Amino acid sequence: MLVTVLAFLVTLGVLITFHELGHYWVARWCGVRVLRFSIGFGRVLIKRVDRHGTEWALSAIPLGGYVKMLDETSAWNGGHVSNTDKLRPSESFDAQPVSRRFAIVAAGPVFNLLLAALLYALLNFFGTQEPAAVLATPTPQSAAAVAGLQPGDRILGVDDRSIRSWSELRWALLQKIGEGGAIDLTIEQRGATLSRTLQMPKLADPAAVDPLRLLGLRLATGVPIIRGVVPESVGAAGGLRVGDRILGVQQHPDLDVGQLIQFIQQHPDKPVQLELERESRKLSITLVPTPTTQTDGQVIGRIGVQLGGDPEMVTVSYGPIDSMINGVVKTFDTAWFSLRMMGKMIIGEVSVKNISGPVTIADYAGQSAKIGWVAFVGYLALVSVSLGVLNLLPIPMLDGGHLLYYLIEIVRGSPLPERFMEWGQKIGFGLLSALMMLALFNDSMRYVSQWLSP
């Protein structure tokens, strides 16, 4: 819990600070006087005033922040600030031409996208250890099996996109999942470079599907290794130990982790002979998996061990320039994917159950922090993209709503009448309130279902 809370606070702190710094720096560059820079809303807990007269504050409610500028008319954006002596009218936000106001407002979400590109570039430059895109036996009768893919095949490309790791393969296929149709793969099979075509079905809810599982693509995990043994289980009683390598089961050698689990589950209360390697010695142990009834009534076998694999790993890294280019490309791809999924939610092709709130964000922040700094930085980049895209939506009260007003002002040659602005604020408040309630409801249902599941 402590790790989750700290990771959540760091995530919010970094993303909110960078967002508001975008507004602050561009406002200063445009000559606008910034009265307060606050991380959080509500009562100010800590504050100090710098030599420019800006009050830097940490407020009680950490779910956001704001930059209060001279004469800014949005009352929800910070309230009264007292350090307004010796101010000039030309320093006010409202006195700026529409082009400068547009730049100041757009800077917040743009800075979130820039932060994401920077974080992705950082990961690209330092490199990450990832499983190679090497396949295990495809799922029977799946698209991968029909296409003739075989265990040991290495994926080199998806359409015109080169692939080096399993995560790159997943991301490339994720871009295709809402479209359906043919996907061209370039593979290496027994030293030869070949082409294969996968048929991607068109789905009613693509956001809820793992594209690799859908197509029957499975990671080659290598020889199954016992990572843990449950005390007083069948495996413990049979003499299995952590570190044992399972070379085969009965007449089936070279099973991967998934195949071995499936075989054990299919043999409840029946003898299963495991061929092991322990400290360079070969052993044979016979176990009888304990029958266990699932929630759907199916009876499966369990032996009480945790299995892992030892997949081939590759280091994915780039030079400084390529790191930045790939960081920008990944940010653009992620933002475009987010917009596509939002569009599909609006027309009903993707379930609104995929919308997550602060509880899920905190949970994922904690999980990624426990995995390591690479996973946490990647998660920070992903949420930064989401925050930038969300704030650019043309909804009043968001930055995108203000940008829409300024675009209309540019076209009309004058601002919208005040009554339209007021109605826009009310509509925007209603939409955002409904969105937050939906996100919190989804968070609650997610955790209730996890709590009820055995």
C-alpha positions in Angstrom: 0.0 0.0 0.0 2.8 2.4 0.9 4.5 1.8 -2.5 1.2 2.3 -4.3 0.5 5.6 -2.5 4.0 7.0 -3.1 4.0 5.9 -6.7 0.6 7.5 -7.3 1.7 10.8 -5.7 4.9 10.8 -7.7 2.9 10.2 -10.9 0.5 13.0 -10.2 3.2 15.3 -9.0 5.4 14.9 -12.1 2.5 15.1 -14.6 0.7 18.0 -13.0 3.9 20.0 -12.5 5.0 19.6 -16.0 1.5 20.4 -17.4 1.3 23.6 -15.3 4.9 24.6 -16.1 3.9 24.6 -19.8 1.2 27.2 -19.0 3.6 29.1 -16.7 6.7 29.3 -19.0 4.7 30.3 -22.1 2.7 32.9 -20.1 6.0 34.4 -18.8 7.4 34.4 -22.4 4.3 36.3 -23.6 4.7 38.9 -20.8 1.8 37.8 -18.7 2.1 38.2 -14.9 1.6 34.9 -13.1 0.1 35.4 -9.7 0.1 31.8 -8.4 1.4 28.4 -9.5 -0.3 25.8 -7.4 0.1 22.0 -7.3 -3.3 20.8 -6.0 -6.6 22.6 -5.3 -8.2 23.9 -2.2 -6.6 25.3 0.9 -2.9 26.3 0.5 -0.6 24.3 2.7 2.8 25.7 1.8 3.6 28.8 -0.2 6.5 31.1 -1.1 6.7 34.2 -3.3 9.5 34.6 -5.8 11.2 37.8 -7.0 8.7 38.0 -9.9 5.8 38.2 -7.5 4.6 34.7 -8.3 3.2 32.7 -5.4 4.3 29.0 -5.5 1.9 26.9 -3.6 1.2 23.3 -2.5 -2.5 22.9 -1.9 -4.6 20.3 0.0 -6.3 18.3 -2.8 -3.6 16.8 -5.0 -5.8 15.8 -8.0 -4.8 18.7 -10.3 -3.2 22.1 -10.2 -3.5 25.6 -11.8 -1.7 28.7 -12.9 -3.5 31.9 -11.9 -2.7 34.8 -14.2 -3.5 38.5 -13.8 -7.2 39.2 -14.8 -7.9 35.6 -15.8 -11.7 35.3 -15.7 -12.1 31.6 -14.8 -13.1 31.7 -11.1 -12.6 27.9 -10.7 -8.9 28.3 -11.6 -7.6 29.6 -8.3 -9.6 32.3 -6.6 -8.3 35.5 -5.1 -4.6 36.2 -4.9 -3.4 39.2 -3.0 0.0 40.0 -4.4 -1.3 42.3 -7.2 0.5 45.5 -6.4 2.4 47.4 -9.1 0.8 45.5 -11.9 0.3 46.9 -15.4 -2.8 46.2 -17.5 -0.5 45.0 -20.4 0.6 42.1 -18.1 -2.9 40.7 -17.9 -3.9 37.5 -19.7 -7.1 39.1 -21.2 -5.1 41.9 -22.7 -3.1 39.5 -24.9 -4.0 38.9 -28.6 -5.8 35.7 -29.2 -2.7 34.0 -30.7 -0.8 34.4 -27.4 -3.8 33.3 -25.3 -4.1 30.2 -27.6 -0.4 29.4 -27.1 -0.5 29.8 -23.3 -3.5 27.5 -23.0 -2.2 24.9 -25.5 1.2 24.8 -23.7 -0.1 22.6 -20.9 -1.2 19.5 -22.8 1.6 20.0 -25.4 4.1 19.9 -22.5 2.6 16.6 -21.4 3.1 15.2 -24.8 6.7 16.5 -24.9 7.3 14.9 -21.5 6.0 11.5 -22.8 8.3 11.8 -25.9 11.2 12.7 -23.5 10.5 9.7 -21.3 10.2 7.3 -24.2 13.4 8.7 -25.6 15.1 8.1 -22.3 14.0 4.4 -22.3 15.1 4.1 -25.9 18.6 5.5 -25.2 19.4 3.5 -22.1 17.9 0.4 -23.5 15.6 -2.2 -22.0 15.9 -6.0 -21.6 12.8 -7.5 -23.3 11.7 -11.0 -24.4 12.5 -11.5 -28.1 9.6 -12.0 -30.5 10.2 -15.7 -30.8 7.1 -17.9 -31.0 6.0 -21.0 -29.1 3.6 -23.5 -30.7 0.6 -21.4 -31.9 -2.9 -22.0 -30.3 -4.6 -24.8 -32.3 -6.9 -23.6 -35.1 -5.9 -20.0 -34.5 -5.0 -17.4 -37.1 -1.3 -18.1 -36.4 -1.8 -21.8 -36.8 -3.7 -21.4 -40.1 -0.9 -19.0 -41.4 1.6 -21.8 -40.9 3.6 -20.2 -38.0 5.8 -22.7 -36.1 7.5 -22.9 -32.7 10.8 -21.1 -32.9 9.8 -18.6 -35.6 11.1 -15.1 -35.0 8.9 -12.2 -36.0 11.0 -9.6 -37.9 8.3 -7.3 -39.1 4.6 -6.4 -39.1 3.5 -4.9 -42.4 6.2 -2.2 -43.0 7.2 -2.0 -39.3 10.4 -3.8 -38.0 10.0 -5.8 -34.8 12.7 -6.7 -32.3 10.9 -7.6 -29.1 7.7 -9.1 -27.9 6.4 -5.8 -26.6 7.0 -4.2 -30.0 5.0 -7.0 -31.6 2.1 -6.5 -29.2 2.1 -2.7 -29.9 2.2 -3.2 -33.7 -0.7 -5.6 -33.6 -2.6 -3.4 -31.2 -2.7 -0.7 -33.9 -4.4 -3.2 -36.2 -6.9 -4.7 -33.8 -9.8 -2.3 -34.5 -9.5 -2.6 -38.3 -9.6 -6.3 -39.1 -8.3 -7.8 -42.4 -4.9 -9.1 -43.5 -1.6 -8.5 -41.6 1.7 -9.3 -43.3 4.4 -10.8 -41.1 8.0 -11.1 -42.0 9.5 -14.1 -40.1 12.8 -16.0 -39.7 12.1 -19.7 -39.8 15.1 -22.1 -39.5 17.5 -19.4 -40.9 15.2 -18.5 -43.9 13.3 -15.2 -44.2 9.7 -15.8 -45.1 6.4 -14.0 -45.4 3.2 -15.0 -43.6 -0.3 -13.5 -43.6 -2.5 -13.4 -40.5 -6.3 -12.7 -40.8 -7.4 -10.3 -38.0 -11.1 -10.5 -37.2 -13.1 -7.3 -36.8 -14.2 -7.1 -33.2 -17.1 -5.5 -31.4 -14.9 -4.4 -28.5 -11.2 -4.3 -29.6 -10.0 -2.5 -26.5 -11.0 -5.5 -24.3 -8.9 -8.1 -26.3 -5.2 -9.1 -26.2 -4.2 -9.1 -29.9 -1.6 -11.8 -29.3 -4.0 -14.2 -27.6 -6.7 -13.4 -30.2 -4.4 -14.4 -33.1 -3.0 -17.4 -31.2 0.6 -16.0 -30.9 2.4 -17.3 -27.9 5.8 -16.3 -26.5 8.5 -19.0 -26.5 9.3 -19.1 -22.8 12.0 -21.8 -22.9 12.2 -24.7 -20.5 9.7 -24.4 -17.7 11.4 -23.6 -14.3 9.8 -24.0 -10.9 9.8 -20.6 -9.2 7.9 -21.5 -6.1 6.4 -24.5 -4.3 3.2 -24.2 -2.2 3.8 -25.9 1.2 1.8 -29.2 1.8 0.9 -29.3 -1.9 1.2 -32.3 -4.3 4.4 -30.8 -5.7 5.9 -30.3 -2.2 5.0 -33.8 -1.2 6.5 -35.2 -4.4 9.8 -33.5 -3.8 9.8 -30.7 -6.3 12.1 -27.8 -5.5 12.6 -24.2 -6.6 14.9 -24.1 -9.6 14.0 -27.5 -11.0 13.8 -27.4 -14.8 11.0 -29.5 -16.3 12.3 -31.1 -19.5 9.1 -33.0 -20.4 6.0 -34.8 -19.1 5.4 -38.4 -20.0 5.6 -38.8 -23.8 5.7 -35.0 -24.4 9.2 -33.5 -24.4 10.0 -29.8 -24.8 6.7 -28.4 -23.5 6.7 -24.6 -22.8 5.1 -23.1 -19.7 1.7 -22.7 -21.1 1.6 -26.2 -22.6 2.8 -27.8 -19.3 0.1 -26.0 -17.3 -2.5 -27.0 -19.8 -1.4 -30.7 -19.6 -1.5 -30.7 -15.8 -4.9 -29.1 -15.7 -6.2 -31.7 -18.1 -5.1 -34.6 -15.8 -6.9 -34.2 -12.5 -6.5 -37.2 -10.2 -4.4 -39.0 -12.8 -0.7 -39.9 -12.5 1.6 -37.5 -14.3 5.3 -38.3 -14.8 7.6 -35.2 -14.9 11.2 -35.4 -16.3 13.4 -32.9 -14.4 16.9 -31.5 -14.4 18.2 -30.5 -11.0 21.8 -29.4 -10.6 22.8 -31.1 -13.8 21.2 -34.4 -12.7 18.2 -35.9 -14.5 15.2 -37.0 -12.3 11.8 -38.5 -12.9 9.0 -37.7 -10.5 5.4 -39.0 -10.7 2.6 -36.8 -9.2 -1.2 -37.0 -9.1 -2.6 -33.5 -9.7 -5.3 -32.4 -7.1 -8.7 -32.0 -8.7 -10.0 -28.4 -8.3 -13.5 -27.2 -9.4 -13.5 -23.8 -11.2 -16.3 -21.3 -10.9 -17.8 -22.5 -14.3 -17.9 -26.1 -12.9 -14.9 -27.4 -14.8 -12.6 -29.7 -12.8 -8.9 -29.1 -13.4 -5.7 -30.5 -11.9 -3.2 -28.6 -9.8 0.2 -29.6 -8.3 0.8 -26.4 -6.3 3.9 -24.9 -8.0 4.6 -21.6 -9.6 6.1 -22.0 -13.1 8.2 -19.5 -15.0 10.2 -19.5 -18.2 13.6 -18.4 -19.4 12.8 -16.7 -22.7 15.4 -15.4 -25.1 16.0 -11.7 -24.2 17.1 -8.9 -26.4 18.4 -5.4 -25.5 16.3 -2.8 -27.3 18.3 0.5 -27.5 18.9 3.4 -29.9 21.4 6.2 -30.4 20.6 9.8 -29.2 18.9 11.0 -32.4 17.0 7.7 -33.1 15.9 7.7 -29.4 14.3 11.1 -29.8 12.7 10.2 -33.2 11.3 7.0 -31.8 10.1 8.7 -28.7 8.1 11.2 -30.8 6.8 8.5 -33.0 5.7 6.4 -29.9 4.0 9.4 -28.4 2.1 10.2 -31.6 1.1 6.5 -32.0 -0.1 6.3 -28.4 -2.0 9.6 -28.7 -3.6 8.6 -32.0 -4.6 5.2 -30.6 -6.2 6.9 -27.6 -8.2 9.2 -29.8 -9.3 6.2 -31.9 -10.5 4.3 -28.9 -12.4 7.4 -27.6 -14.1 7.7 -31.0 -15.0 4.0 -30.9 -16.5 4.5 -27.4 -18.6 7.4 -28.7 -20.1 5.3 -31.5 -20.4 2.2 -29.3 -17.7 0.0 -30.8 -15.7 0.0 -27.6 -17.2 -0.5 -24.1 -17.1 2.5 -21.7 -16.0 -0.1 -19.1 -12.4 0.6 -20.4 -12.5 4.1 -18.8 -10.3 4.1 -15.7 -10.2 6.5 -12.7 -7.7 7.5 -10.0 -8.0 4.2 -8.2 -6.9 2.2 -11.2 -4.2 4.7 -12.0 -2.9 4.4 -8.4 -2.9 0.6 -8.6 -1.0 0.5 -11.9 1.4 3.1 -10.7 2.2 0.9 -7.7 2.5 -2.3 -9.8 4.9 -0.6 -12.3 7.0 0.8 -9.5 7.4 -2.6 -7.9 8.6 -4.1 -11.3 11.3 -1.5 -11.6 12.2 2.0 -12.9 11.9 1.0 -16.6 8.2 -0.1 -16.1 7.5 3.0 -14.0 9.0 5.4 -16.5 7.0 3.7 -19.3 3.8 4.0 -17.2 4.5 7.7 -16.5 4.9 8.3 -20.3 1.7 6.5 -21.0 -0.3 8.5 -18.5 1.3 11.7 -19.6 0.1 11.1 -23.2 -3.4 10.3 -21.8 -3.5 13.5 -19.8 -2.3 15.6 -22.8 -4.9 14.1 -25.1 -7.7 14.4 -22.6 -6.9 18.1 -22.0 -7.0 18.8 -25.8 -10.5 17.5 -26.1 -12.9 20.4 -27.1 -14.8 20.3 -23.8 -15.4 23.5 -21.9 -13.5 23.7 -18.7 -10.6 21.7 -20.3 -7.8 23.4 -22.1 -9.3 22.1 -25.4 -12.5 23.9 -24.7 -10.7 27.2 -24.3 -8.8 26.5 -27.5 -12.1 26.0 -29.3 -13.4 29.4 -28.0 -10.2 31.0 -29.3 -10.6 29.4 -32.7 -14.1 30.7 -32.9 -12.9 34.1 -31.9 -10.3 34.0 -34.7 -13.0 33.1 -37.3 -15.6 35.6 -35.9 -13.1 38.4 -35.3 -14.5 38.8 -31.7 -15.0 36.7 -28.6 -18.2 34.7 -28.1 -21.0 36.4 -26.1 -20.7 35.9 -22.4 -23.9 33.8 -22.2 -22.5 31.2 -24.5 -19.3 31.0 -22.4 -21.4 30.5 -19.3 -23.5 27.8 -20.9 -20.4 26.1 -22.2 -18.9 26.0 -18.6 -22.1 24.4 -17.3 -22.1 21.8 -20.1 -18.4 21.1 -19.6 -18.8 20.7 -15.8 -21.7 18.3 -16.4 -19.7 16.2 -18.9 -16.6 16.1 -16.7 -18.7 15.2 -13.6 -20.4 12.3 -15.5 -17.0 11.1 -16.8 -15.5 11.1 -13.3 -18.5 9.3 -11.9 -18.2 6.7 -14.7 -14.5 6.2 -14.1 -15.0 5.8 -10.3 -17.9 3.3 -10.9 -15.6 1.3 -13.3 -12.9 1.3 -10.7 -15.3 0.1 -8.0 -16.7 -2.7 -10.2 -13.2 -3.8 -11.2 -12.2 -4.2 -7.5 -15.5 -5.8 -6.5 -15.1 -8.4 -9.2 -11.5 -9.1 -8.1 -12.6 -9.4 -4.5 -15.4 -11.8 -5.4 -13.3 -14.0 -7.7 -11.8 -17.1 -6.0 
